[in-house]
Amino acid sequence: MTSVDDEQSQKVQAGVDHPLRSLIGTVYLPAAAYGVGQGAAAPVMVLAALNLGASPALAGLTVALIGLGQVVGDTCSGQIVARLGERKSIIAASSLAAVGSLTCLAAQTVWMLCTGIFAVGLANAVWGLARQNYLSLSVPFAWRARAMSLFGGAMRFGFFVGPLIGAAAILVIGTRGGFVVQLIAIVVAGSLMARLADPPGAGAVASPLGLTTVCRDHARLFATLGAGSLLLGIARSTRDAILPLWANHIGLSPATSSLLFGVGAAADVLCAYPAGHLMDRFGRTFVAVPSIVVLAVGYLILPFTATVATFTVVAVILGVGNGFGNGVIMTIGADVAPPTGRAEFLAVWRLTHDAGFLAGPLSIALAAALFPLAAAVFTVAGLSGIGAGVLARYVPEYTRPPDRHPSGTADPRKSGR
């Protein structure tokens, strides 16, 4: 371990300090605030597009632009964070997100709205990577999964609360009130996080590694473990698309569907911190595989639901599966990231998961247009099962701190079984 890790670990053992307590105001509260903004804006994107004259199909695709922006942002976020450092990257990303939110708020055409949404997606990629890189460098290994899970859980809690705050703003301001909440949340989150200095071992790099170089140097890892990350991304994101579609298929009202989706989201949030604790205690596989297996089971059961009660059960199962794996991809990425080119590596690692988040809803939309909806659900269940096998084979089982590099990062050569 590094001297920083040794000192922090000794404080924890002595009961003097909690390694996550100092991050509440500068990492977790801003993450929750940022999530509130994203959650408040999500429901109004489609409505704003419709009000500007978009067709229902085009309006539906506006939501996918957030995911597309994140995927595109992943291709360059590593170079940005490596060149600017975490703090400056957060400031730049928050500024871009604020501009994107303002553009959505002032949009007079559908394409202007789409430009703003895409800009927020780009900013999300840089924002998320900078925070992941910061946590991986500043938190002791023994607390890493809990740190990552809390970060993801804070974002999810914000996304859960955001629509409620956005609804109140809509009543006062109108349809675009959600964008007003988003803009305020971005400014608050960016201001809080900008106070945090770059951690030891981080900072600007004169010549960041290129995307092609990172992919070539770690081709085997991305083709194996990265495939598991992609499939988990598909399994997670499909939930958001398939539950509303199936609720409509069995005749549930939009209000009922939204309420039951919220019940599942609550289960998601509740599982966030326990997942991190279990990962730190028993290893990453202990959480990663059950998470995607539970999602697969939920998808297998969904086509057999036809009532509010059975639909609610499946919504909760999918929420538990999604929440139980909270933070696992960020944690695994931090485990296997090399000491040289860490930010660039993590950007490509995030790309594998974000690509799944983009591909999942788009694939469901296409499959539902060509085949019965149940067939699309069973297909996702099958992909989730394959993902469970890939993750079981390739996820590193860290149950105690491994050998360390001088930088304090885990040695990726010892990350396999």
Residue pairs with C-beta under 8 A, 6 or more apart in sequence:
1 9
1 140
1 141
1 401
1 404
1 408
2 200
2 201
2 404
2 406
2 407
2 408
4 200
4 408
5 140
5 141
5 404
5 408
8 17
8 19
8 140
9 140
9 142
11 17
11 19
12 18
12 19
12 140
12 142
12 143
19 139
19 140
19 143
19 147
20 28
20 139
20 143
20 146
20 147
20 150
23 135
23 138
23 139
23 147
25 192
26 192
26 193
26 195
26 196
27 131
27 134
27 135
27 151
27 193
27 196
28 150
28 151
28 154
29 154
29 192
30 188
30 189
30 190
30 192
30 193
31 131
31 151
31 154
31 155
31 158
31 189
32 154
32 155
32 157
32 158
32 161
33 158
33 185
33 188
33 189
33 192
34 127
34 155
34 158
34 185
34 186
34 189
35 154
35 155
35 156
35 157
35 158
35 159
35 160
35 161
35 162
36 158
36 159
36 161
36 162
36 165
36 181
36 185
37 101
37 158
37 162
37 181
37 182
37 183
37 184
37 185
37 186
37 189
38 124
38 155
38 158
38 159
38 162
38 182
38 185
39 158
39 159
39 160
39 161
39 162
39 163
39 165
39 166
40 162
40 163
40 165
40 166
40 169
40 178
40 179
40 181
40 182
40 185
41 101
41 104
41 120
41 162
41 166
41 178
41 179
41 181
41 182
42 63
42 159
42 162
42 163
42 178
43 163
43 166
43 167
43 178
44 166
44 170
44 175
44 176
44 177
44 178
44 179
45 62
45 63
45 66
45 104
45 113
45 117
46 59
46 60
46 62
46 63
47 59
47 175
48 104
48 107
48 113
48 175
48 176
48 179
49 58
49 59
49 62
49 110
49 113
49 114
50 56
50 59
51 175
52 107
52 108
52 109
52 110
52 113
53 110
54 62
54 110
58 110
60 365
62 110
62 113
62 114
62 117
63 361
64 358
64 361
64 362
65 114
65 117
65 118
65 121
66 117
66 118
66 120
66 121
66 124
67 121
67 237
67 354
67 357
67 358
67 361
68 118
68 121
68 358
69 117
69 118
69 119
69 120
69 121
69 122
69 123
69 124
69 125
70 121
70 122
70 124
70 125
70 128
70 354
70 357
70 358
71 125
71 351
71 354
71 355
71 358
72 121
72 122
72 125
73 121
73 122
73 123
73 124
73 125
73 126
74 125
74 129
74 347
74 348
74 350
74 351
74 354
75 211
75 347
75 351
76 211
76 347
77 89
77 125
77 126
77 129
77 130
77 343
77 347
77 350
78 129
78 208
78 209
78 211
78 214
78 341
78 343
78 344
78 345
78 346
78 347
78 348
79 208
79 209
79 210
79 211
79 344
79 347
80 89
80 92
80 126
81 89
81 126
81 129
81 130
81 133
81 343
81 347
82 204
82 205
82 208
82 209
82 341
82 343
82 344
83 204
83 205
83 206
83 208
84 92
84 204
85 198
85 202
85 203
85 204
86 130
86 131
86 133
86 134
86 196
86 198
86 199
86 202
87 193
87 194
87 196
87 197
87 198
88 204
89 126
89 127
89 129
89 130
90 127
90 130
90 131
90 190
90 193
90 194
90 196
91 190
91 194
92 126
93 123
93 124
93 126
93 127
93 130
93 190
94 123
94 127
94 186
94 187
94 189
94 190
94 191
94 193
94 194
95 190
96 119
96 120
96 122
96 123
96 126
97 119
97 120
97 123
97 124
97 127
97 186
97 190
98 183
98 186
98 187
98 190
99 116
99 119
100 115
100 116
100 117
100 118
100 119
100 120
100 122
100 123
101 116
101 120
101 179
101 182
101 183
101 186
102 116
102 183
103 112
103 113
103 115
103 116
103 119
104 113
104 116
104 117
104 120
104 176
104 179
104 182
105 116
105 176
105 179
105 180
105 183
106 112
107 113
107 116
120 182
125 347
125 350
125 354
128 350
129 343
129 346
129 347
129 350
131 151
131 193
132 148
132 151
132 330
132 333
132 334
132 346
132 350
133 202
133 342
133 343
133 346
134 196
134 198
134 199
134 202
135 144
135 147
135 148
135 151
135 330
135 334
136 144
136 333
136 334
136 337
136 342
136 346
136 409
137 199
137 200
137 201
137 202
137 342
137 408
137 409
138 199
138 200
139 147
141 401
141 402
141 404
141 408
141 410
142 280
142 401
143 280
144 280
144 331
144 334
144 335
145 275
145 276
145 277
145 278
145 279
145 280
145 284
145 287
145 327
145 328
145 331
146 273
146 276
146 277
146 279
146 280
147 276
148 276
148 327
148 328
148 330
148 331
148 334
149 272
149 273
149 275
149 276
149 277
149 279
149 326
149 327
149 328
149 331
150 272
150 273
150 276
150 327
151 327
151 330
152 272
152 326
152 327
152 330
153 269
153 272
153 273
153 323
153 326
153 327
156 265
156 268
156 269
156 272
156 323
156 326
157 269
157 272
158 185
159 265
160 262
160 265
160 266
160 268
160 269
162 181
162 185
163 178
165 181
166 177
166 178
166 181
166 182
168 177
169 177
169 178
169 180
169 181
170 177
170 178
171 177
173 180
201 407
201 408
205 343
208 341
208 343
208 344
209 341
209 344
209 345
210 344
211 344
211 347
211 348
213 341
213 344
214 341
214 344
214 345
214 347
214 348
215 222
215 348
217 341
218 338
218 345
218 348
221 336
221 412
222 348
222 349
222 352
224 390
224 393
224 394
225 332
225 336
225 390
225 391
225 394
225 395
226 349
226 352
227 352
227 390
228 288
228 387
228 390
228 391
228 394
228 395
229 329
229 332
229 349
229 352
229 353
229 356
230 352
230 353
230 355
230 356
230 359
231 292
231 356
231 383
231 384
231 386
231 387
231 390
231 391
232 288
232 291
232 292
232 325
232 328
232 329
232 353
232 356
232 387
232 391
233 329
233 352
233 353
233 354
233 355
233 356
233 357
233 359
233 360
234 356
234 357
234 359
234 360
234 363
234 380
234 383
234 384
234 387
235 292
235 295
235 296
235 299
235 321
235 356
235 360
235 380
235 383
235 384
235 387
236 295
236 322
236 325
236 356
236 357
236 360
237 356
237 357
237 358
237 359
237 360
237 361
238 299
238 360
238 361
238 363
238 364
238 380
239 264
239 295
239 298
239 318
239 322
240 361
241 360
241 361
241 364
241 365
242 299
242 302
242 364
242 376
242 377
242 380
243 257
243 260
243 261
243 264
243 315
243 318
244 257
244 261
245 364
245 368
245 373
246 302
246 303
246 305
246 311
246 373
246 377
247 256
247 257
247 260
247 261
247 311
248 254
248 257
249 373
250 305
250 306
250 307
250 311
252 260
252 308
252 311
256 308
260 308
260 311
260 312
260 315
261 315
263 312
263 315
263 316
263 319
264 315
264 316
264 318
264 319
265 319
266 319
267 316
267 319
267 320
267 323
268 319
268 320
268 322
268 323
268 326
269 323
270 323
271 319
271 320
271 323
271 324
271 326
272 323
272 326
272 327
274 324
275 287
275 291
275 323
275 324
275 325
275 326
275 327
275 328
276 326
276 327
276 331
278 286
278 287
279 286
279 287
279 327
279 328
279 331
281 399
282 399
283 396
283 397
283 398
283 399
284 328
284 331
284 332
284 335
284 395
284 396
284 397
284 398
285 391
285 392
285 395
285 396
285 397
286 397
287 324
287 325
287 328
288 325
288 328
288 332
288 391
288 395
289 388
289 391
289 392
289 395
290 324
291 321
291 322
291 324
291 325
291 328
292 321
292 325
292 384
292 387
292 388
292 391
293 321
293 384
293 385
293 388
294 317
294 318
294 320
294 321
294 324
295 318
295 321
295 322
295 384
296 381
296 384
296 385
296 388
297 317
297 321
297 381
298 314
298 317
298 318
298 321
299 318
299 377
299 378
299 380
299 381
299 384
300 378
300 381
301 313
301 314
301 317
302 314
302 377
303 373
303 374
303 377
303 378
304 310
305 311
305 313
305 314
329 349
329 350
329 353
332 395
332 396
333 345
333 346
333 349
333 350
334 346
334 409
334 410
335 396
335 398
335 410
335 412
335 415
336 349
336 396
336 410
336 412
336 415
337 345
337 346
337 349
337 409
337 412
338 345
338 409
338 412
339 405
339 406
339 407
339 409
342 409
360 380
363 376
364 376
364 380
367 375
367 376
367 379
368 376
394 416
396 410
396 415
396 416
396 417
397 417
398 410
398 415
401 410
402 410
402 411
402 414
402 415
403 410
403 411
403 414
404 410
404 411
405 411
